[in-house]
């Protein structure tokens, strides 16, 4: 009969049942097939969060059952109480591997697992980078925002840098506006960030990023040739071949900020490192080999103040002063030297950004830095649109109950050792986090 297609219609399938039969890895593979790496990260994070939500629902169900049972008895049996306590989940960092796909970054709390450490060991507790705390109770009767406050309260902050120089016949503190915030990113978080940078570097080498995103110049002399990745806007250090002057190139496009970098920005704003009035919308990643440097300069005013730089892999020093001398290739001298600890954030503002020049002498080992900056609105790329994820970030405001929790655990936390850096499993010559290796990069051209 014309138009009767019923006999060709496939029998209805229970897709929910089909999905339940798929393993975690198979589900990720099906959902992320053909997507870019950033979209794969989003899919993986959402699937992992669904797993976490299901575990929380199961936990609440178990808790309700225990409450119902206990209401009919005078006391909870020791065996039942032990089972309930043993079920309490506690998230920690884990590696992410997917069948047929390379290892890549996931946020610290995307994969909840049972923690085998004592519940009171919060020295390396991972705060999600950083979508804000949840209110769920996790381990030792502390809620997530209490644990975030403990991490937040351990951040070291120094804002009293002083060095006077004669500027326009006046003695002024040329370091005024500098701030150093330490322990902002712990070793496990540093590991995630560095792994992502290495992944982006490999993508750049394979020409999987926009042309102006990745730059690996030839090492033609000592100190020259550090690798750079820029996101959010295209920035010229010098006049380019098209005649564009130093500064933001408004008609060039680069790749957008990766999701993890946006979470770093949220962390820094939320934890009072950066002001809510100056949320970065671009960044430059510098990958140094041993001996690479950054010569004396003042950052371009196409970017507003303050801006910041975050340090990874190897500690180095940064020099400040109105006059910085070049001694030899990659070697500089200046009146003020500041070591940059791993995981620290250096804020440059005021005289520290606009009066004093700064430079990074030849680094002693492989190093990575990420400099986050906000573009001047009059210099935005022509096709720029604000990222909704970076709008309306609120600062963490601890409540009195959080302060009491911090005091409760302060003595225990201060005595706990920092977690050791975990070993990388990267390919090629990318070194483990915290290890010092000489430059031995092969020619890739």
WOQUI-V843239 format. One record per backbone hydrogen bond with DSSP energy under -1.0 kcal/mol. CO is the residue of the C=O (numbers start at 1). NH is the residue of the N-H. Records with the same first field share a line. If there is no record, write none. Layout:
CO->NH  NH
//
This chain:
1->4
3->5
5->8
13->15
14->18
15->19
16->20
17->21
23->27
24->28
25->29
26->30
27->31
28->32
32->35
36->40
37->41
38->42
39->43
40->44
41->45
42->46
43->47
44->48
45->49
46->50
47->51
48->52
49->53
50->54
51->55
52->56
53->57
54->58
55->59
56->60
57->61
58->62
59->63
60->64
61->65
62->66
63->67
64->68
65->69
66->70
67->71
77->81
78->82
79->83
80->84
81->85
82->86
85->88
98->101
107->110
118->121
120->122
122->125
128->130
136->144
139->142
142->138
143->147
144->148
145->149
146->150
147->151
148->152
149->153
152->155
156->182
158->180
163->174
165->172
170->167
172->165  174
173->176
175->178
176->352
179->347
180->158
181->345
182->156
186->190
187->191
188->192
189->193
190->194
191->195
192->196
193->197
194->198
195->199
196->200
197->201
198->202
199->203
200->204
201->205
202->206
203->208
204->207
210->213
213->230
215->228
218->220
221->224
223->293
227->287
228->215
229->285
231->283
234->249
236->247
240->243
244->240
247->236
249->252
250->382
255->232
258->262
259->263
260->264
261->265
262->266
263->267
264->268
265->269
266->270
267->271
268->273  274
269->272
270->396
275->278
282->373
283->231
284->371
285->229
286->369
287->227
288->367
289->292
292->363
294->360
297->358
300->303
302->376
307->348
308->372
309->346
310->370
311->343
312->314  368
316->340
318->338
319->359
320->336
321->357
325->333
328->331
330->362
331->327  328
333->325
336->320
338->318
341->344
343->185
344->311
345->181
346->309
347->179
348->307
349->352
350->353  354
351->355  356
357->321
358->297
359->319
360->294
363->291
367->288
368->312
369->286
370->310
371->284
372->308
373->281  282
374->304
376->379
381->384
387->390
388->391
399->403
400->404
401->405
402->406
403->407
404->408
405->409
406->410
409->413
410->414
413->416
427->430
432->435
//
